[in-house]
Every structure is written in C-alpha cells, then in structure tokens.
Amino acid sequence: MQIQLTKVHGSENDFFILDETLLERRLIEEELIQLTKVLTNRQTGLLNGADGVLLVGATDHPEATAKMRVINNDGSEASMCGNGLRTVARYLSEKNKLDYFKVETLHADLVVQTAEEIGKNVATFQVEISPVSLHTSTLPLNIAEDTMINQPFPELAEGLLFSAVAVPNPHLISFVDHETLNGPLLEKIAMFVNGKNPYFPDGVNVSFVEVLGKNQIFVRTYERGVGFTNACGTAMSASSLMYVLLKDGEFDKKISVYNPGGMVQTLVHQDQEDNYWMELIGNATFVQKLELSLEDGLAGEFSDVEVQMLNENDAYQEFVKVVQESLVHTD
C-alpha cells in the first residue's frame, strides 16, 4: 500500500501530514505508532525526522470538515498541537477550497481560517486554541490547591513562580529573565516532571517566558513526548494567556510571541462567562511532498521514497531573519 505524506512546519515545529482518507485502508493503531516512530526519528528517520505525525481523517461531527490526531515522535498522542493545526488547516483549506471551517480535535471542534501573511510569501493561518482550564485536576497536577497561578513551587526551583494551565494540553509556565531562559534549569525541571514524579502523573509541557516589551514575549518550551522544540503552539498560547493575566497584556490585543523557530501572533479572549480562549496566528509551510510504501515506512527503508521538493521554506527563512534582526534591535 502506498502512502502520501507532506512534510510541513509551523514555526519550525515540523511534522508529516498523513491523510488517511487517501489510503486503501485505515492503519491499525500499532501500524500508526510504529510508522510515526520510524519516520520521525531524528537520527534514522525520513528527511531528518520530525516532531510527530499529523493524521487527517474523516469526522462524524456535523460542523467539522475533518479530524486531526497528533502522534508525537515517541508514539504518544497529544491532546492538541497549535502549530500542527495551522498546517492541517492549510492542507484542508486547499483540499476542500475553504477559507473558514472547523477541525475536530481530541477535545473540541476548533475554528480555523486563512489569515494575512505574517511574512512575505509566507502562507499564514489563524486557529482557535481551546478549551482552557486552570483547574489542577485537568492537567492533572497533584497538589492540594485547585489552581496554581503565579505560585512558588520550591520542589522544582527556588525563586521562580509557576502557573499551570490546560489548553487542553497541560502546561507549566514561569516568567524568567534572559539568563534563566537560556540556562540549564528548564531542561532539569522538564526532565523531572516528565519522569516518574509525585506531581504530574502524565507529565507536562514546561515553558520559560521572557517579557521583551509591551505585547512581546519570548517562549522556550520543553514539550512532553518530544523534548525541546523550535516552537510549541499551545505553549505559546498558554504563555500569552498568562501574560495577559499576570503582566501588562490585554484581552483582544495581538501579542508577538517569539520562539527559537521564528515568531507567531496570539490573541487572548474572555467571554461573558469568564471562559478563556486564544487564537494562534502563524506560518503553515509545506516543505516536501512524499510517496512511499507502507512496508518501507514501517521498516525504515527510504531508498525508494519519491520526493517532490517545494520552494516555500526560503520565504520562511527570510521571515525568520527579519524576526531575529528585530529581536536584536529590541535588545
């Protein structure tokens, strides 16, 4: 059986899109997990691997156009992926000739839409990030308090304040200075809370956030099931929420969120029932189109893969260059 893949990235958070509706048959779960682990391995995988596989499938939700599943490169399934959703939104937009629609994810049907280019010739999409919960039980986080917002957590680090939020992926966030942002502490904390520990039984994404200026933040994330990534869409969205709640951010105002993979924009909203939700705006870059047999994919045999190179990443790298120059100017 032949499979078609599209290598994509959102803020250099890279994935293979696999549209199961184009397959002769659906993959069984064991095949999907094995294929993901083989394709995405950073040492031996296809095209230097990836952060995961985005599975596009049919949906039985009447308001949704399709369903997205996110399989991390360790074979685990993520609740959601904001950067990945942008690329899936573009894939479905072009496939179905739609500019505004919903995609079914594990916990919600999310609105996605085309957006004004974030950089010259950079395809850009705007996606909903929700539902949001501040209850520690939803992460889960095993502490006595119902919430953890800007609180000390000395068991993890002295002198830092932490906030926990599910969007719906679980996130642990701390605002730090520039030196701490780039130091070893983030990895130390993340390795602890994603191993066997008494606080986060299912692990958690950990982000350090530096405030660069008004409506400008930098987010560095260790992603559960992946490790350090160039960007994590739900982490940037969760960090933006905390910036609005704890710093000088404002609801419904665009925030520029810088990351090792570039920059996105976010909007944080609050409805009349005091529920929060965010919108994530950023690139949806297609890098290669690929075709190979399922058998070769499962075996890690890539010598017969058909590769069609696309020419979109040059424009994105130009955008990143501009972003980096602006960061230097900001400093």
ZADO-1210 file (C-alpha; in nm, 4 decimals, padded with zeros to 6 digits):
<atoms>
<atom x="00.0000" y="00.0000" z="00.0000" code="MET" pos="1"/>
<atom x="00.1338" y="00.3407" z="-00.0992" code="GLN" pos="2"/>
<atom x="00.1134" y="00.6353" z="00.1389" code="ILE" pos="3"/>
<atom x="00.1419" y="01.0055" z="00.0605" code="GLN" pos="4"/>
<atom x="00.2981" y="01.2407" z="00.3118" code="LEU" pos="5"/>
<atom x="00.3530" y="01.6146" z="00.3267" code="THR" pos="6"/>
<atom x="00.6470" y="01.7405" z="00.5324" code="LYS" pos="7"/>
<atom x="00.5335" y="02.0648" z="00.6943" code="VAL" pos="8"/>
<atom x="00.6241" y="02.3019" z="00.9720" code="HIS" pos="9"/>
<atom x="00.4668" y="02.5706" z="01.1856" code="GLY" pos="10"/>
<atom x="00.7368" y="02.7904" z="01.3414" code="SER" pos="11"/>
<atom x="00.9826" y="02.5076" z="01.2542" code="GLU" pos="12"/>
<atom x="00.7796" y="02.2678" z="01.4686" code="ASN" pos="13"/>
<atom x="00.7873" y="02.0017" z="01.1948" code="ASP" pos="14"/>
<atom x="00.5553" y="01.7148" z="01.1081" code="PHE" pos="15"/>
<atom x="00.4482" y="01.4694" z="00.8441" code="PHE" pos="16"/>
<atom x="00.0832" y="01.5092" z="00.7436" code="ILE" pos="17"/>
<atom x="-00.0764" y="01.1745" z="00.6626" code="LEU" pos="18"/>
<atom x="-00.4252" y="01.1885" z="00.5121" code="ASP" pos="19"/>
<atom x="-00.5812" y="00.8526" z="00.5952" code="GLU" pos="20"/>
<atom x="-00.8800" y="00.9244" z="00.3695" code="THR" pos="21"/>
<atom x="-00.6454" y="00.8695" z="00.0737" code="LEU" pos="22"/>
<atom x="-00.5318" y="00.5261" z="00.1909" code="LEU" pos="23"/>
<atom x="-00.6605" y="00.1935" z="00.0597" code="GLU" pos="24"/>
<atom x="-00.7400" y="00.1069" z="00.4203" code="ARG" pos="25"/>
<atom x="-00.7059" y="00.2714" z="00.7595" code="ARG" pos="26"/>
<atom x="-00.3932" y="00.1978" z="00.9542" code="LEU" pos="27"/>
<atom x="-00.4381" y="-00.0041" z="01.2696" code="ILE" pos="28"/>
<atom x="-00.3122" y="00.1718" z="01.5816" code="GLU" pos="29"/>
<atom x="00.0028" y="-00.0410" z="01.6076" code="GLU" pos="30"/>
<atom x="00.0966" y="00.0486" z="01.2495" code="GLU" pos="31"/>
<atom x="00.0372" y="00.4183" z="01.3095" code="LEU" pos="32"/>
<atom x="00.2551" y="00.4235" z="01.6209" code="ILE" pos="33"/>
<atom x="00.5325" y="00.2211" z="01.4582" code="GLN" pos="34"/>
<atom x="00.5229" y="00.4313" z="01.1406" code="LEU" pos="35"/>
<atom x="00.5401" y="00.7514" z="01.3431" code="THR" pos="36"/>
<atom x="00.8364" y="00.6344" z="01.5494" code="LYS" pos="37"/>
<atom x="01.0270" y="00.5248" z="01.2391" code="VAL" pos="38"/>
<atom x="00.9512" y="00.8284" z="01.0219" code="LEU" pos="39"/>
<atom x="01.0166" y="01.0890" z="01.2917" code="THR" pos="40"/>
<atom x="01.3365" y="00.9502" z="01.4466" code="ASN" pos="41"/>
<atom x="01.5844" y="01.2371" z="01.4406" code="ARG" pos="42"/>
<atom x="01.8817" y="01.0107" z="01.3714" code="GLN" pos="43"/>
<atom x="01.7431" y="00.7474" z="01.1340" code="THR" pos="44"/>
<atom x="01.4066" y="00.8835" z="01.0196" code="GLY" pos="45"/>
<atom x="01.2834" y="01.0244" z="00.6909" code="LEU" pos="46"/>
<atom x="01.4288" y="01.3643" z="00.5953" code="LEU" pos="47"/>
<atom x="01.5943" y="01.4076" z="00.9377" code="ASN" pos="48"/>
<atom x="01.2799" y="01.3054" z="01.1222" code="GLY" pos="49"/>
<atom x="01.0140" y="01.5302" z="01.2724" code="ALA" pos="50"/>
<atom x="00.8331" y="01.6209" z="01.5924" code="ASP" pos="51"/>
<atom x="00.5406" y="01.3982" z="01.5037" code="GLY" pos="52"/>
<atom x="00.2756" y="01.2840" z="01.2569" code="VAL" pos="53"/>
<atom x="-00.0493" y="01.4715" z="01.1978" code="LEU" pos="54"/>
<atom x="-00.3189" y="01.2244" z="01.0990" code="LEU" pos="55"/>
<atom x="-00.6036" y="01.3737" z="00.8946" code="VAL" pos="56"/>
<atom x="-00.9205" y="01.1663" z="00.8897" code="GLY" pos="57"/>
<atom x="-01.2924" y="01.1720" z="00.8343" code="ALA" pos="58"/>
<atom x="-01.5158" y="01.3142" z="01.1064" code="THR" pos="59"/>
<atom x="-01.8678" y="01.2333" z="01.2175" code="ASP" pos="60"/>
<atom x="-01.9078" y="01.5764" z="01.3767" code="HIS" pos="61"/>
<atom x="-02.1602" y="01.7642" z="01.1605" code="PRO" pos="62"/>
<atom x="-01.9930" y="02.1046" z="01.1999" code="GLU" pos="63"/>
<atom x="-01.6368" y="01.9855" z="01.1331" code="ALA" pos="64"/>
<atom x="-01.4695" y="01.9355" z="00.7964" code="THR" pos="65"/>
<atom x="-01.2187" y="01.6726" z="00.9114" code="ALA" pos="66"/>
<atom x="-01.0490" y="01.5245" z="01.2152" code="LYS" pos="67"/>
<atom x="-00.6893" y="01.5756" z="01.3289" code="MET" pos="68"/>
<atom x="-00.4897" y="01.3469" z="01.5552" code="ARG" pos="69"/>
<atom x="-00.1411" y="01.4360" z="01.6806" code="VAL" pos="70"/>
<atom x="00.1058" y="01.1498" z="01.7318" code="ILE" pos="71"/>
<atom x="00.4298" y="01.2600" z="01.9000" code="ASN" pos="72"/>
<atom x="00.7590" y="01.1145" z="01.7832" code="ASN" pos="73"/>
<atom x="00.7672" y="00.8823" z="02.0845" code="ASP" pos="74"/>
<atom x="00.4360" y="00.7292" z="01.9757" code="GLY" pos="75"/>
<atom x="00.2210" y="00.9012" z="02.2392" code="SER" pos="76"/>
<atom x="-00.0842" y="01.1057" z="02.1406" code="GLU" pos="77"/>
<atom x="-00.1114" y="01.4764" z="02.2193" code="ALA" pos="78"/>
<atom x="-00.4435" y="01.6394" z="02.3010" code="SER" pos="79"/>
<atom x="-00.3750" y="01.9184" z="02.0544" code="MET" pos="80"/>
<atom x="-00.0991" y="02.0962" z="01.8641" code="CYS" pos="81"/>
<atom x="-00.1431" y="02.4579" z="01.7641" code="GLY" pos="82"/>
<atom x="00.1458" y="02.4721" z="01.5176" code="ASN" pos="83"/>
<atom x="00.0341" y="02.1448" z="01.3653" code="GLY" pos="84"/>
<atom x="-00.3262" y="02.2579" z="01.3421" code="LEU" pos="85"/>
<atom x="-00.2207" y="02.5538" z="01.1281" code="ARG" pos="86"/>
<atom x="-00.0573" y="02.3211" z="00.8764" code="THR" pos="87"/>
<atom x="-00.3550" y="02.0852" z="00.8761" code="VAL" pos="88"/>
<atom x="-00.5835" y="02.3875" z="00.8317" code="ALA" pos="89"/>
<atom x="-00.3894" y="02.4849" z="00.5220" code="ARG" pos="90"/>
<atom x="-00.3906" y="02.1289" z="00.3883" code="TYR" pos="91"/>
<atom x="-00.7685" y="02.1040" z="00.4294" code="LEU" pos="92"/>
<atom x="-00.8244" y="02.4581" z="00.3023" code="SER" pos="93"/>
<atom x="-00.6500" y="02.3755" z="-00.0240" code="GLU" pos="94"/>
<atom x="-00.8048" y="02.0286" z="-00.0499" code="LYS" pos="95"/>
<atom x="-01.1625" y="02.1487" z="00.0072" code="ASN" pos="96"/>
<atom x="-01.1365" y="02.5080" z="-00.1235" code="LYS" pos="97"/>
<atom x="-01.2398" y="02.6563" z="00.2129" code="LEU" pos="98"/>
<atom x="-01.1181" y="02.9668" z="00.3949" code="ASP" pos="99"/>
<atom x="-01.3094" y="02.9241" z="00.7229" code="TYR" pos="100"/>
<atom x="-01.4124" y="02.5936" z="00.8811" code="PHE" pos="101"/>
<atom x="-01.3769" y="02.3694" z="01.1858" code="LYS" pos="102"/>
<atom x="-01.1440" y="02.0797" z="01.2562" code="VAL" pos="103"/>
<atom x="-01.2264" y="01.8071" z="01.5072" code="GLU" pos="104"/>
<atom x="-00.9519" y="01.7571" z="01.7676" code="THR" pos="105"/>
<atom x="-00.9409" y="01.5327" z="02.0723" code="LEU" pos="106"/>
<atom x="-01.1345" y="01.7717" z="02.2988" code="HIS" pos="107"/>
<atom x="-01.3068" y="02.0252" z="02.0732" code="ALA" pos="108"/>
<atom x="-01.4030" y="02.1285" z="01.7213" code="ASP" pos="109"/>
<atom x="-01.1806" y="02.4294" z="01.6555" code="LEU" pos="110"/>
<atom x="-01.2300" y="02.7187" z="01.4140" code="VAL" pos="111"/>
<atom x="-00.9507" y="02.7654" z="01.1601" code="VAL" pos="112"/>
<atom x="-00.9157" y="03.0226" z="00.8851" code="GLN" pos="113"/>
<atom x="-00.6812" y="03.1789" z="00.6362" code="THR" pos="114"/>
<atom x="-00.5053" y="03.4918" z="00.7623" code="ALA" pos="115"/>
<atom x="-00.2999" y="03.7834" z="00.6376" code="GLU" pos="116"/>
<atom x="00.0578" y="03.6807" z="00.5654" code="GLU" pos="117"/>
<atom x="00.2806" y="03.7091" z="00.8704" code="ILE" pos="118"/>
<atom x="00.5784" y="03.7472" z="00.6351" code="GLY" pos="119"/>
<atom x="00.6289" y="03.7986" z="00.2632" code="LYS" pos="120"/>
<atom x="00.5110" y="03.4904" z="00.0711" code="ASN" pos="121"/>
<atom x="00.4591" y="03.3013" z="00.3977" code="VAL" pos="122"/>
<atom x="00.1284" y="03.1110" z="00.3988" code="ALA" pos="123"/>
<atom x="-00.0450" y="03.2035" z="00.7247" code="THR" pos="124"/>
<atom x="-00.3365" y="03.0552" z="00.9148" code="PHE" pos="125"/>
<atom x="-00.5271" y="03.1526" z="01.2283" code="GLN" pos="126"/>
<atom x="-00.6525" y="02.8777" z="01.4590" code="VAL" pos="127"/>
<atom x="-00.8557" y="02.8550" z="01.7758" code="GLU" pos="128"/>
<atom x="-00.6881" y="02.7217" z="02.0910" code="ILE" pos="129"/>
<atom x="-00.9414" y="02.5878" z="02.3422" code="SER" pos="130"/>
<atom x="-01.0797" y="02.4660" z="02.5781" code="PRO" pos="131"/>
<atom x="-00.8845" y="02.6332" z="02.8587" code="VAL" pos="132"/>
<atom x="-00.8859" y="02.5104" z="03.2186" code="SER" pos="133"/>
<atom x="-00.6994" y="02.6481" z="03.5191" code="LEU" pos="134"/>
<atom x="-00.8038" y="02.3606" z="03.7457" code="HIS" pos="135"/>
<atom x="-00.5107" y="02.1482" z="03.8572" code="THR" pos="136"/>
<atom x="-00.7255" y="01.8357" z="03.8284" code="SER" pos="137"/>
<atom x="-00.7418" y="01.8755" z="03.4499" code="THR" pos="138"/>
<atom x="-00.3658" y="01.8678" z="03.3943" code="LEU" pos="139"/>
<atom x="-00.3539" y="01.6636" z="03.6241" code="PRO" pos="140"/>
<atom x="-00.1342" y="01.8211" z="03.8945" code="LEU" pos="141"/>
<atom x="-00.1336" y="01.6551" z="04.2346" code="ASN" pos="142"/>
<atom x="-00.1386" y="01.9430" z="04.4819" code="ILE" pos="143"/>
<atom x="-00.3919" y="02.0467" z="04.7427" code="ALA" pos="144"/>
<atom x="-00.4880" y="02.3726" z="04.5702" code="GLU" pos="145"/>
<atom x="-00.7476" y="02.3846" z="04.2926" code="ASP" pos="146"/>
<atom x="-00.5299" y="02.6205" z="04.0868" code="THR" pos="147"/>
<atom x="-00.1648" y="02.7153" z="04.0555" code="MET" pos="148"/>
<atom x="-00.1314" y="03.0704" z="03.9268" code="ILE" pos="149"/>
<atom x="00.1963" y="03.2575" z="03.9808" code="ASN" pos="150"/>
<atom x="00.2858" y="03.0496" z="04.2856" code="GLN" pos="151"/>
<atom x="00.6159" y="02.9199" z="04.4241" code="PRO" pos="152"/>
<atom x="00.6959" y="02.5555" z="04.3592" code="PHE" pos="153"/>
<atom x="01.0165" y="02.5072" z="04.5611" code="PRO" pos="154"/>
<atom x="01.0240" y="02.1346" z="04.4872" code="GLU" pos="155"/>
<atom x="01.1001" y="02.2325" z="04.1259" code="LEU" pos="156"/>
<atom x="01.3020" y="02.5510" z="04.1648" code="ALA" pos="157"/>
<atom x="01.3659" y="02.8094" z="04.4316" code="GLU" pos="158"/>
<atom x="01.2883" y="03.1690" z="04.3460" code="GLY" pos="159"/>
<atom x="01.0600" y="03.1071" z="04.0481" code="LEU" pos="160"/>
<atom x="00.6828" y="03.1414" z="04.0286" code="LEU" pos="161"/>
<atom x="00.4821" y="02.8901" z="03.8266" code="PHE" pos="162"/>
<atom x="00.1400" y="02.8788" z="03.6635" code="SER" pos="163"/>
<atom x="-00.0392" y="02.5656" z="03.5445" code="ALA" pos="164"/>
<atom x="-00.2994" y="02.5605" z="03.2676" code="VAL" pos="165"/>
<atom x="-00.4516" y="02.3083" z="03.0278" code="ALA" pos="166"/>
<atom x="-00.5297" y="02.4336" z="02.6754" code="VAL" pos="167"/>
<atom x="-00.6153" y="02.1363" z="02.6636" code="PRO" pos="168"/>
<atom x="-00.2515" y="02.0147" z="02.6586" code="ASN" pos="169"/>
<atom x="-00.1071" y="02.0588" z="03.0096" code="PRO" pos="170"/>
<atom x="00.1420" y="02.3425" z="03.0552" code="HIS" pos="171"/>
<atom x="00.3628" y="02.4662" z="03.3364" code="LEU" pos="172"/>
<atom x="00.4816" y="02.8236" z="03.2813" code="ILE" pos="173"/>
<atom x="00.7272" y="03.0532" z="03.4554" code="SER" pos="174"/>
<atom x="00.8298" y="03.4086" z="03.3678" code="PHE" pos="175"/>
<atom x="01.2087" y="03.4370" z="03.3894" code="VAL" pos="176"/>
<atom x="01.4976" y="03.6647" z="03.2989" code="ASP" pos="177"/>
<atom x="01.7068" y="03.6220" z="02.9848" code="HIS" pos="178"/>
<atom x="01.9853" y="03.4266" z="03.1539" code="GLU" pos="179"/>
<atom x="01.7445" y="03.1761" z="03.3103" code="THR" pos="180"/>
<atom x="01.5553" y="03.1411" z="02.9815" code="LEU" pos="181"/>
<atom x="01.8661" y="03.0090" z="02.8091" code="ASN" pos="182"/>
<atom x="02.0195" y="02.8257" z="03.1040" code="GLY" pos="183"/>
<atom x="02.0018" y="02.4575" z="03.2066" code="PRO" pos="184"/>
<atom x="01.7185" y="02.4888" z="03.4598" code="LEU" pos="185"/>
<atom x="01.4346" y="02.4447" z="03.2089" code="LEU" pos="186"/>
<atom x="01.5604" y="02.1061" z="03.0961" code="GLU" pos="187"/>
<atom x="01.6273" y="01.9985" z="03.4558" code="LYS" pos="188"/>
<atom x="01.2698" y="02.0786" z="03.5597" code="ILE" pos="189"/>
<atom x="01.1179" y="01.9282" z="03.2462" code="ALA" pos="190"/>
<atom x="01.3090" y="01.6029" z="03.2803" code="MET" pos="191"/>
<atom x="01.1884" y="01.5720" z="03.6396" code="PHE" pos="192"/>
<atom x="00.8189" y="01.6407" z="03.5770" code="VAL" pos="193"/>
<atom x="00.8163" y="01.4155" z="03.2688" code="ASN" pos="194"/>
<atom x="00.9732" y="01.1264" z="03.4532" code="GLY" pos="195"/>
<atom x="00.8298" y="00.9403" z="03.7483" code="LYS" pos="196"/>
<atom x="00.7338" y="01.2146" z="03.9934" code="ASN" pos="197"/>
<atom x="00.4654" y="01.2810" z="04.2577" code="PRO" pos="198"/>
<atom x="00.3195" y="01.5934" z="04.0955" code="TYR" pos="199"/>
<atom x="00.2488" y="01.5342" z="03.7257" code="PHE" pos="200"/>
<atom x="00.1495" y="01.1691" z="03.6723" code="PRO" pos="201"/>
<atom x="00.1006" y="01.2226" z="03.2984" code="ASP" pos="202"/>
<atom x="00.3895" y="01.4652" z="03.2512" code="GLY" pos="203"/>
<atom x="00.3582" y="01.8280" z="03.1422" code="VAL" pos="204"/>
<atom x="00.4921" y="02.0746" z="02.8858" code="ASN" pos="205"/>
<atom x="00.7259" y="02.3227" z="03.0541" code="VAL" pos="206"/>
<atom x="00.7895" y="02.6768" z="02.9273" code="SER" pos="207"/>
<atom x="01.0082" y="02.9635" z="03.0392" code="PHE" pos="208"/>
<atom x="00.8839" y="03.3029" z="02.9212" code="VAL" pos="209"/>
<atom x="01.0794" y="03.6284" z="02.8925" code="GLU" pos="210"/>
<atom x="00.8919" y="03.9574" z="02.8541" code="VAL" pos="211"/>
<atom x="01.0677" y="04.1551" z="02.5798" code="LEU" pos="212"/>
<atom x="00.8412" y="04.4591" z="02.5750" code="GLY" pos="213"/>
<atom x="00.4794" y="04.5629" z="02.5511" code="LYS" pos="214"/>
<atom x="00.2893" y="04.2753" z="02.3859" code="ASN" pos="215"/>
<atom x="00.6174" y="04.0981" z="02.3076" code="GLN" pos="216"/>
<atom x="00.7290" y="03.7766" z="02.4754" code="ILE" pos="217"/>
<atom x="00.9796" y="03.5002" z="02.4050" code="PHE" pos="218"/>
<atom x="00.8781" y="03.1400" z="02.4842" code="VAL" pos="219"/>
<atom x="01.1138" y="02.8443" z="02.5159" code="ARG" pos="220"/>
<atom x="00.9443" y="02.5064" z="02.5630" code="THR" pos="221"/>
<atom x="01.0326" y="02.1517" z="02.6551" code="TYR" pos="222"/>
<atom x="00.7456" y="01.9557" z="02.5061" code="GLU" pos="223"/>
<atom x="00.6107" y="01.6407" z="02.6687" code="ARG" pos="224"/>
<atom x="00.6748" y="01.3409" z="02.4451" code="GLY" pos="225"/>
<atom x="00.9125" y="01.5360" z="02.2192" code="VAL" pos="226"/>
<atom x="01.1741" y="01.7333" z="02.4137" code="GLY" pos="227"/>
<atom x="01.2943" y="02.0804" z="02.3174" code="PHE" pos="228"/>
<atom x="01.1123" y="02.2054" z="02.0084" code="THR" pos="229"/>
<atom x="01.1641" y="02.5155" z="01.7980" code="ASN" pos="230"/>
<atom x="00.8134" y="02.6155" z="01.8984" code="ALA" pos="231"/>
<atom x="00.5031" y="02.4750" z="02.0656" code="CYS" pos="232"/>
<atom x="00.1765" y="02.6381" z="01.9597" code="GLY" pos="233"/>
<atom x="-00.0255" y="02.5516" z="02.2675" code="THR" pos="234"/>
<atom x="00.2642" y="02.6609" z="02.4908" code="ALA" pos="235"/>
<atom x="00.2811" y="02.9981" z="02.3179" code="MET" pos="236"/>
<atom x="-00.0957" y="03.0327" z="02.3539" code="SER" pos="237"/>
<atom x="-00.0901" y="02.9356" z="02.7222" code="ALA" pos="238"/>
<atom x="00.2018" y="03.1701" z="02.7845" code="SER" pos="239"/>
<atom x="00.0088" y="03.4519" z="02.6162" code="SER" pos="240"/>
<atom x="-00.2857" y="03.3881" z="02.8467" code="LEU" pos="241"/>
<atom x="-00.0564" y="03.4145" z="03.1494" code="MET" pos="242"/>
<atom x="00.0998" y="03.7297" z="03.0065" code="TYR" pos="243"/>
<atom x="-00.2469" y="03.8870" z="02.9938" code="VAL" pos="244"/>
<atom x="-00.3474" y="03.7634" z="03.3394" code="LEU" pos="245"/>
<atom x="-00.0204" y="03.8377" z="03.5197" code="LEU" pos="246"/>
<atom x="00.1650" y="04.1044" z="03.3241" code="LYS" pos="247"/>
<atom x="00.0530" y="04.4032" z="03.1189" code="ASP" pos="248"/>
<atom x="-00.1113" y="04.2211" z="02.8309" code="GLY" pos="249"/>
<atom x="-00.4667" y="04.2974" z="02.7235" code="GLU" pos="250"/>
<atom x="-00.7533" y="04.0859" z="02.6004" code="PHE" pos="251"/>
<atom x="-00.8208" y="04.1003" z="02.2248" code="ASP" pos="252"/>
<atom x="-00.4864" y="04.2690" z="02.1502" code="LYS" pos="253"/>
<atom x="-00.2285" y="04.0977" z="01.9316" code="LYS" pos="254"/>
<atom x="00.0784" y="03.9678" z="02.1125" code="ILE" pos="255"/>
<atom x="00.4002" y="03.8924" z="01.9239" code="SER" pos="256"/>
<atom x="00.5363" y="03.5639" z="02.0540" code="VAL" pos="257"/>
<atom x="00.8971" y="03.4934" z="01.9604" code="TYR" pos="258"/>
<atom x="01.0429" y="03.1452" z="01.9749" code="ASN" pos="259"/>
<atom x="01.3549" y="02.9598" z="01.8535" code="PRO" pos="260"/>
<atom x="01.1689" y="02.8843" z="01.5284" code="GLY" pos="261"/>
<atom x="01.0547" y="03.2372" z="01.4484" code="GLY" pos="262"/>
<atom x="00.7506" y="03.4305" z="01.5637" code="MET" pos="263"/>
<atom x="00.3731" y="03.3952" z="01.5832" code="VAL" pos="264"/>
<atom x="00.0953" y="03.6247" z="01.6936" code="GLN" pos="265"/>
<atom x="-00.1687" y="03.5429" z="01.9522" code="THR" pos="266"/>
<atom x="-00.4987" y="03.6882" z="02.0669" code="LEU" pos="267"/>
<atom x="-00.6347" y="03.6123" z="02.4134" code="VAL" pos="268"/>
<atom x="-01.0111" y="03.6319" z="02.4599" code="HIS" pos="269"/>
<atom x="-01.2533" y="03.6181" z="02.7519" code="GLN" pos="270"/>
<atom x="-01.6229" y="03.5528" z="02.7034" code="ASP" pos="271"/>
<atom x="-01.9188" y="03.6665" z="02.9146" code="GLN" pos="272"/>
<atom x="-01.8947" y="03.3550" z="03.1329" code="GLU" pos="273"/>
<atom x="-01.5274" y="03.4332" z="03.2093" code="ASP" pos="274"/>
<atom x="-01.4042" y="03.1465" z="02.9962" code="ASN" pos="275"/>
<atom x="-01.0755" y="03.1997" z="02.8156" code="TYR" pos="276"/>
<atom x="-00.9737" y="03.1024" z="02.4646" code="TRP" pos="277"/>
<atom x="-00.6940" y="03.2029" z="02.2323" code="MET" pos="278"/>
<atom x="-00.6194" y="03.2401" z="01.8641" code="GLU" pos="279"/>
<atom x="-00.2795" y="03.1468" z="01.7222" code="LEU" pos="280"/>
<atom x="-00.1635" y="03.3125" z="01.4000" code="ILE" pos="281"/>
<atom x="00.1431" y="03.1917" z="01.2135" code="GLY" pos="282"/>
<atom x="00.3008" y="03.0178" z="00.9196" code="ASN" pos="283"/>
<atom x="00.1872" y="02.6912" z="00.7644" code="ALA" pos="284"/>
<atom x="00.4852" y="02.5990" z="00.5479" code="THR" pos="285"/>
<atom x="00.4934" y="02.2958" z="00.3167" code="PHE" pos="286"/>
<atom x="00.8465" y="02.1630" z="00.2608" code="VAL" pos="287"/>
<atom x="00.8185" y="01.8362" z="00.0648" code="GLN" pos="288"/>
<atom x="00.5588" y="01.6006" z="-00.0774" code="LYS" pos="289"/>
<atom x="00.6494" y="01.2338" z="-00.0439" code="LEU" pos="290"/>
<atom x="00.5297" y="00.8912" z="-00.1508" code="GLU" pos="291"/>
<atom x="00.6470" y="00.5534" z="-00.0226" code="LEU" pos="292"/>
<atom x="00.5100" y="00.2115" z="00.0532" code="SER" pos="293"/>
<atom x="00.3717" y="00.1404" z="00.3972" code="LEU" pos="294"/>
<atom x="00.6007" y="-00.1611" z="00.4193" code="GLU" pos="295"/>
<atom x="00.9101" y="00.0520" z="00.3578" code="ASP" pos="296"/>
<atom x="00.7867" y="00.3124" z="00.6044" code="GLY" pos="297"/>
<atom x="00.7374" y="00.0576" z="00.8807" code="LEU" pos="298"/>
<atom x="01.0802" y="-00.0918" z="00.8099" code="ALA" pos="299"/>
<atom x="01.2625" y="00.2408" z="00.7889" code="GLY" pos="300"/>
<atom x="01.3650" y="00.1714" z="00.4295" code="GLU" pos="301"/>
<atom x="01.3676" y="00.5061" z="00.2494" code="PHE" pos="302"/>
<atom x="01.5753" y="00.4375" z="-00.0626" code="SER" pos="303"/>
<atom x="01.2675" y="00.4261" z="-00.2893" code="ASP" pos="304"/>
<atom x="01.0869" y="00.7300" z="-00.1484" code="VAL" pos="305"/>
<atom x="00.9603" y="00.9709" z="-00.4134" code="GLU" pos="306"/>
<atom x="01.0335" y="01.3274" z="-00.3015" code="VAL" pos="307"/>
<atom x="00.8908" y="01.6454" z="-00.4512" code="GLN" pos="308"/>
<atom x="01.0739" y="01.9490" z="-00.3186" code="MET" pos="309"/>
<atom x="00.8663" y="02.2600" z="-00.2574" code="LEU" pos="310"/>
<atom x="01.0144" y="02.6075" z="-00.2515" code="ASN" pos="311"/>
<atom x="00.8353" y="02.7624" z="00.0451" code="GLU" pos="312"/>
<atom x="01.0971" y="02.7378" z="00.3172" code="ASN" pos="313"/>
<atom x="01.3217" y="03.0051" z="00.1636" code="ASP" pos="314"/>
<atom x="01.0492" y="03.2653" z="00.2182" code="ALA" pos="315"/>
<atom x="01.0031" y="03.1475" z="00.5755" code="TYR" pos="316"/>
<atom x="01.3763" y="03.1701" z="00.6466" code="GLN" pos="317"/>
<atom x="01.3747" y="03.5270" z="00.5156" code="GLU" pos="318"/>
<atom x="01.0926" y="03.5983" z="00.7604" code="PHE" pos="319"/>
<atom x="01.2950" y="03.4419" z="01.0442" code="VAL" pos="320"/>
<atom x="01.5927" y="03.6590" z="00.9508" code="LYS" pos="321"/>
<atom x="01.3778" y="03.9706" z="00.9786" code="VAL" pos="322"/>
<atom x="01.2408" y="03.8473" z="01.3128" code="VAL" pos="323"/>
<atom x="01.5889" y="03.7853" z="01.4502" code="GLN" pos="324"/>
<atom x="01.7040" y="04.1296" z="01.3403" code="GLU" pos="325"/>
<atom x="01.4058" y="04.2853" z="01.5154" code="SER" pos="326"/>
<atom x="01.4920" y="04.0948" z="01.8333" code="LEU" pos="327"/>
<atom x="01.8465" y="04.2313" z="01.8247" code="VAL" pos="328"/>
<atom x="01.7016" y="04.5785" z="01.7791" code="HIS" pos="329"/>
<atom x="01.4632" y="04.5241" z="02.0710" code="THR" pos="330"/>
<atom x="01.7509" y="04.4197" z="02.2991" code="ASP" pos="331"/>
</atoms>
